[in-house]
Every structure is written in structure tokens, then in C-alpha cells.
Amino acid sequence: MTLSELLSGTRIECPETLGQRIVRGITNDSRNVTEDMLFLAVRGFRTDGHRFVDHALDAGALAAIVETPVDSVNAGTLLNPDGDNRSLLGVLSAKFYGHPWEDLLTVGVTGTNGKTSTARMLAWILEGHGMGCGLLGTIGYVVAGKTMQARVTTPESHQLTRLLDMMRRSGDDCCVMELSSHALALKRADQVRLDVAVFTNISQDHLDFHSDMGEYLRTKMHIFDLIKPSGRAVIGTYRPGSPSIEGAVTFGVCESDDYTIEEIEVGPGRASYRMSWDDDSRRVKLSISGRVNVFNSAGALATALELGLDPDEAISSLAGFPGVPGRLEPIDEGQDFEVVVDYAHTPDALERALQQAREMTDNRVLVVFGAGGDRDRKKRPIMGRIASESAELAVVTSDNPRTEDPRGIIEEILQGMTGHAEKIVQADRRKAIRLAVEKARPGDVVLIAGKGHEDYQVLGTERVHFDDCEEARKALRSSSDGGE
């Protein structure tokens, strides 16, 4: 595609000689520029792409599109008179890659909690029906069965479109993607069109980014603007605050829901419930534990049925779902108590993870948790209160402190810890995990919350290797050996 063809329909003026050249790719990151790519300067939160225009052109960019004039020693700088390169990036990417979502069955999943599990459960069902299913989300991207590392839940618009194009070209039939509130606010998915938009739930999170809960909810609801004319919305009503959208399909515990969840049973390594819809009703069995997984699977199952899949096949597939890394992930080294690692890092998620832990034992619940630095500070005392009211022992530690002092974060957590739990502060996360394991008694449950699948800690601006699952295994082995 020539540059003139790509820019047709925009108000950007392009010299004829430049316009006849072939565009080989699109990016907003000057570090990724290769020969004859188009570079768009986008203003970010930490830096401004306009600073790197010359770097992009020196690296071989065919042209650089800017929102405001810049001093440049290179030719090839084009002005976007509309001044919104973030939106333009999505528009041009969709055109360059040929709107791949039109050739794929696409499902978007948003919500504060449950996105990853719901998306992976649905992808598992679709694969079980013989459909090649791509996946975009927090713990990785999957294209044609091959997994790629993910640094963000939802990539930038040009990367998102390119990945969908790769799925289409490699023979995938569908894609299930998690859509974060950041991605929806930053227009990363504005050009994507969805066959189904799934809204799991809403609770406090990301108020360092969103002004308040109302703005956070409105941002999440933008997913419904992305539905194809023949598509539909699927909304979970099992938690307070769910949006009401005309014509939406709902799943929850009320008789008024289109898909009603009843007769929930949860035990170690298993869960089951009855799903009723229209004139049908089926028992759904899972080989993973947790009430939270009942609701996640119900959202996946409701979506699958809305897509026209056979109920018996979908329910059969769910029975074999192996779970999601870092979501109530059991750590077993032969100990006589349970250890589970979970990604819970919001008040609602922590509360639900602790509820799952409580359902797994008649004995004590021990929790290791912290809160991320440079993020929503208001949730810290709330998480402290929840932990102190829901566990017998709460070990407060460091999560991803980033550029904050871990001790300051811990102090804000402690302000809310008015419950009955024994409280221990150990800022070193490795030592905190070991301490909880050492204090566990037969039949107890140790919940290590906050990082889940992540294999790093962010200290300052540096990522250092740290894996809660690895550390839990080391602690259990050391304990069984009598210590070091």
C-alpha cells in the first residue's frame, strides 16, 4: 500500500513523490522503526513521541506524522491537522492490515476482575469445538497455538491489529481478547469490532488513572460501542454496580437473568452449579475450585451459547479446563496444608480470593499480601481491612513498590487493619512467604495474593525476577527439610 493510499480520507497533506512510496509497517515507537515504516508521534504519560521524530527518520522511517510542527533536520515530517495521532494510529492500522476482525469471530472481555479466567475458559471451549482460537490477555498472547509474552493486557492499536491479522493469516477462526480500561481509554481498540462484548464485573481499581468510579465505569462501558451490528452484549450481574444495557444478555444468580446460576457447590479441586436459560437447565462441573470460577465459567458458557455452540459440548469442555496460572493456583510439595497463589490485587479480588480460601478449609486462613506502588492509594487501607477481617493471620509485605518506599505503602495498608487477624509486617516478600509457610498448621490454607502469574517485582524502575510460585515451593521444601 502506498503512503497516499494509506492517508486517503485523512486531512494530511503528503508530497506526491513521498506519497507513491510503499509503506512497510506502522509504529509509534521509534525503537521499532525499520526501513519504510510509517512513524506516528504520540504523546504518552512518561514521554512524548515528538522528541523522537529525527530518531525514527534516521532509522529509515518513510515519514513521521506529528500533531504539532517540530524542528527536524530530516525531510518527511507530515502534520496531522486534526491533532490526534493516537486515534489516527488505530485508523491507519485498521486500513493497513485490512480490518482483520471482519474475518474472525471476535470476543472482547472487560471488567475489574475475572477477565483472564473468563477469556481463557471461553477460548478453551471454542478450541474444544475445533475452532482455532487466538488469545490476547494479561498472561500472554496466543496466535495459531503459539504463545507470546505480553507486557500489557491489551497492546497498542497497531500491535493489536497486527496480531489479529497474524491470527487470520495463520488460520485461526476466532479471537478472545481482554480489553483493559487503560486500553479502552487510550483508544487502542477503537477500530476493532466485536461479535460479543463481555462485561464481568466492576469494583474499585485504577483510580490513579481514572478520576473516580463513575469515569472508570464509563470507560469500561466503551466496550459496548465496539459491537458489530449483528453482535451482542453479555453482562455479569452477580456483583453490585453492573451496567444496564438495552438488549444485553445477563448472567447471574437472579431468576430475572437470562442465564441463571443456581445450586453452587465448591470443594477442594472442584466446583459445580446449575445453569438455567430459556427452557433448558444443565449441571456444570469444574475440575478447579473457587466460587469465583463458577461466575467466570458462567460468563464463558453464556457467551459460548450466545455464539450458537452446543450446550453439551461446551459444558463437557469446561469440565476439563485445567485452570489459569496464578489464579488460585495450588502449590503442592506434599505438605499437610494448602498453599495457593492468586493475582488478587484489588479489594474485591482479595475479598473473593479469601472467600475461596475459607471454603477450602475448616481451619485457619493465612494471607500474604501487599499493594502496588505508584497506583491507587485509596484501595490500600480497604485491602488491609478485608485481610484483617477475613484471615486469622495476615502477613503484610511488598508487592511491586515501583518508585514508592515499600514501608510507606505498608503503613497505609495497616491503617485499615482493624479486624481480628494476627498481623505481621515483613517487607521482604521472599521472607514473608517463608514466614507464612512456617506458621501454617495441618489443614490450614495459605493464600499468597497480589502477583499471581507475574515472574518479576518492580523495584524503582527496574524489573527483577521474582515468582510467588517458585518462592512458595522453595519455602515448602525448606520447611520439609527442617530449614536451612
N, C-alpha and C positions, 0 to 999 in steps of 0.2 A: 504494500500500500504506500502510495506517495504521501509526502507531507501535506500537499494541497488537498488530497482526497480525505486524509485524516482530519484536517482542520475545517473542511467544508461544513457549513452550518454554524460555525462559531464566528465571532466578530474580529478574529485575529488576522491582521494583515501579514501576508507572507510573500517575500520576493519570489518572482517566478522561477528563477534559477534554483533557489532553495526548495521551492515547492515541488519540483519534479524529482527530487531525490527520494529514495526508498527508505522508509522508517523500519528499523530492525527490532525495535523494542521500546518500552516506555518505563520510566522510573522517576521517583522523586528523591533518590539517594545518589548523590554524586559518586559515592564509593563503588556503586554497582554499574556505573556507566561503561559501556563498551562501544565499539565503532558504530556510528549511525543510529544510536538510540536517541530518543527524544527525552529531554530532561525538563521536569516541571519544578520550579522553585516553590516550595510550600512552607508556610510559617508554622513551626511547631512550638511546643511548650518550652523546650530547652535550647533550641537553636532555630535559625532562620535559613531556609534553603537558598535565599538570595545571596547569602555570603559565599556560596559555593558554585556560583554560575561559571566563573572562569575555570574552576577545577573540572567541572563537568565538560565544558567545551574543550579544554586541553586534553581530556581523556578520550575525546572522539565523538562527543555528542553532536548529532546533526544540527540541533538547535536547542535553545533554552527558553522556555516560556516563563515570563516574570509577571508579577502583579503590579509592580511599580518599576519605573526605569532604574537601571543600575549602571554604575561605572564599570565598563568591561573593556579589556584590551582585545577581545575576540569579536568577530562578526557572528551573526547567528542568534542574537537575542531578540525574541519576539514578545510584544506586550499584549497581555490579556486585558482588554478594556473593561471586562466585567469584574476583574479583580478577585476571583475566587478559584484559585488553582486546585484547591482540594476537591471541589465539585468537578472541575474540568478533568482532573486525573481519572475520576471514575467514568466520566462520559467518553473520553478518548480511549480508555482501556476497553470499555464495552465494545466500542466500534472496532478497535484494532483486533480484538480476539473473537469478534463475531457473535456477541451475546450468547455464550455457551449454555446459559441456563434455559434457553429455549429448547435445547435438545436433551436436557436432563430433567428427571424428576427431582425437584429440589425442595428440601425441608429446612427451615430455619428455626432454631430453638433459642429462646431468650428467657430470662428470669434471674433472680438473685442466686438461687441455689437449684441444683438438680440438672443444670444444662448438660454437663458432661455425661452423667449416667443416662439421662433420657435419650440423648443423641446416640450414644453407643448401643443402648438397648434397641433403639429403632433400626440402626444400621445392621445389627445382628439379625433382627427379624427379616429385614429386606434381603440380606445375604442368604438367609435360610430359605428364601423363596427363589433363589437362583439369580438374584439381581446383583450385578457388580455395583458396590456402593462405596463412593468416596466419602471421606470424613474430614471435617475441619473443626478443630477444637483445642481446648486447653492443654491436653496432654499429648497432642501430636496431630499431624495431617496424614491421611491415608489416600493415596492415589494408585489405582489399579493394584490394590493389595499391598503396596509398598508404603512403609511408614517413614515419615519425615519429621524431624524435630520442629516443634512450634515454640517460638519465643513469645508470641501473644496469642490470645484466644482466636481473634479474628484479624487476619492480616490486612495491610493497606489495600486499597481498591484495585491497584494494578496487579498486586500479587494474588489477591483473591480471584480475580478474573482469569489470570494466567493458570492458576491451579484448576479452576473449573474447566478451562479449555483442555488442560492436560488430561483430566478425567474423561472428557468427551472423546478425545483423540485416542485414548488408550482402551476404550471400550466399556468404561463404567456406564451404568444405566441411570444412576441417581447419585445424589449427594445430600448428606445431612450435615448441616453446619451450625455451630454455636455462634450466636451473634451477641456480643457483649454490649453493655451500654456505652462504653467508650467508642466502639466501632459504629454504633448507630448515631451517636452524637457527632462523630467526626466524618460522617458520610461515606464510610468505607464500603457500605453495601447498598448505597442509594440506587444503583443501576440494576442490582440483582432482582430477579423476580422469583417468587416462591409459590410452589403448589400448595404447601401448608406452612403456616406460621404458628409455632407452639409457644405458649406463654406458661411457664411452670409456676411461678410464684413471685412475690415481691416482699422484701424486708430491707432493713437498713443496711446500706453498704455504699461505698464510693462517694460519701458526702464531702470528701476532699476535692472531688471533681465536679459533682453536681451541687447546685446551690441549696437544694432541700429535697425532701422526699417527693414532693409534687413534681418537681422538674425531673427527678430520677425516673418516676413512673411515666411521665410524658415521653421521655427519651426511649424507654423500653417499648412503649406502645407504637413507636415509629415502625416497628416490625410489621404492623398490620397494613402500612402503606405500601409494602413491598409485595403484596399478594397478587398473583396473576388473576386475570378476570374470572377464570374458572376455579380459582383456588379457594381455600377456606382457612379459618382461624380455629385453633384448638386451645382452650384456656383451662388451666387448673384452678379450681375454686376451693381447694382443701385448706388453704391458708388465707387469713384476712388480707384485704387490700387488692384482690384480683380485679382486673378491669372488666367492665361490661361492654361488649362489642356486639352490635346488632348482627344477628345471623351466625354468631360464633357457636361452635360446639364446645360443651363443657364436660370436664371430668372431675369428680369429687365424691363426697360422702353423702350428699343430699339427694333425695328422691327426685328433685327437680333437675338434676344434672342429666345430660344426655347419656353419659356413661357413669353409672353409679357404682361406687366401691363399697362393699359390704363384707361382713364376716372375716375381718382381718385376723390372721394368726401369725405370730412371729416367734421363732425359736432360734437356737444356735445353728447357724449354717442353713437356715431355711426361712421362708415366709410364704404365705398364701392368702388369697382373698377371692371373693366372688365379684365378677364384673357383670353388670346388667345393662342392657341397652335395647331400645325398641322392644321387640317381643322375645329377646334372647337373653340368656344368662349362662355364664360359664365359670367354673372354678379355675383360677390361675395359680400355678405353683412355681416358686422360685427356689433355686439352689443357693441363694445368698440370703443373708439375714438383714434385718432392719426394716422398720416401718417406713422409713424414708424411701426405701427401694420399692415398696408397694406403690407409692404415689409416682415415683419415677417410671416404673414399668407400666403403670396405668396410663400415663401420658403417652408413652411409646406405643402401647397397644391400641389406644383410642386413635392415634394418628395412623397406624397401620390399617385399621379397619376403615377409616375415612378414605384411605388410598385404595380401598377395594380388595385388600388381601383377605384370604380365607381365615376365619377366626381360629379354627382348629390348628392350622399350620402355624399361625402367629403365636398362639398360646404354647404350642409344642416347642417352638424355637426359644421362647422366653425361658422355658424350664431348664434349658441347657446354658443359659447365659452365665459366663464364668465370673462376672464382676468386673469392676474398673480399678486399675491401680490407684492406690491412695484414697479410695473411698471405702471406709470401713474394712480396710484390707487386713486380714488376720496374719499375725506373725507367730509361727508355731515352731518352737525349738524343743518340744516335748515337755514344756513347763506345765504345772498344775493350775494355772490361771490363764485368762485370756489377755492377749495384747492386740490392739487394733490401731491402725494408723488411718487418720482421716484428714481431708483437706479443709475441714470446717474452720473458717476464719472470719465469719460474721456472727453476730449474736444469734440469729435464727438457726444458722447451720450448727453452731456449737450446741445450742439447746437441743436440737434434734439428734445430734450425734450422741449426746449424753443420755437422751431418752432411749436410743438404741442400745447403748451400753447397759442401761438399767434393765432392759428387757432380757439381756443375756445372762443375768446373774441374780441370785438372791442374797449375794454377799456385797462387798464394797465395790464402789466405782472410784478409781483414781484417774485424775486427768492431768496431763501435761499440756500447757498452752501458753501463748503469748499474743502479741498483736504486732502488725507490721508498722514500721516507721514511715514517716512522710505520707501517711494515709489518714483516713477519717479518725480523728482523735475521740469523737463523741462516743464511738462504739466501745472504747476500751473499758470504762467502768461498767458498762452494761454486760460485757462478756465476763468481767470479774464477778458481778452479782450472779449471773447464771451458773458459773462454775462453782461458786461457793454454796449455792443453794441446791445443786444437783449432784454433787460428788461428796464422798467422805474425805478425800484428800485431794487438794489442788496444788500442783507444783507450777508456780508462775515463772516463766522463763523468757528467753529471747526468741523472736520469730525471724523476720527479715528487718532488722533495725534500720537499714539503709543509712541515712546521714544523721539520724537521731541517736541520742545516748540511750542505750537499752535500759539503763536504770530509771530514766525519766519515764519511759513507756510503762515499765513495770509499776512505778508509783501511781500512774493514772489508772492502771488496772486494779490495784489494791484499794483505791478509793471506793470502788463499788463492791468489794468483797465483804458483805455484811452477813452472809449466810453461815451455816453451822460447820462447814468443811474445815478440816485442819489445813492451814495454809503454810506453804514452804516457798521461799524465794531462792531460785538458783538460776542466775542469768546465763550461765554456760549451758546451752541446750543439750550437749552431749552428757554432761553430768546430771542434768535434770531428768533425762530419760533413764539413766542408770539408777538414779535415786528412786524413781517410781517403781522400777522393776524390783529393786532390792526390798522395797517396803510392801510389795504385793504378797498376799496370802493365798492359800489354795481357794479356788472358786471366785477370786476377785476378777475384775476387768480393769485393765489399764488402757485408757484412751490417750493416744498421742495426737493432738489436734493442731491444725494450722497449716501444715505444709504438704501433706498428702504425697502426691507423686513427685513433687519437686526434689531435685537432687542437688540443691545449692542453698546457700544462705547469702543474702546481700548485706555485706558489711561495708558501710560507707558507700562507695560507688563500685565496689568490686564484688564479683560473684565468686564464692569459694565453695568447693564441693562439700555437701552435707546432705545426707539421705536419712530420713527418720527410720525407714525400714531397716537399712543397714545398721544404724546405731542401736535399734531395738534388738536386732539379732546378736550384735556384739555384747550388749548388756545381758541378754539372756544366757549366752554361752559363758560369759564371765561368771555370772551368778551360779550357774550349774557346776562350774569348776571350782567354786568356793572363792571366787575373787582372784584378783591378780596378785 
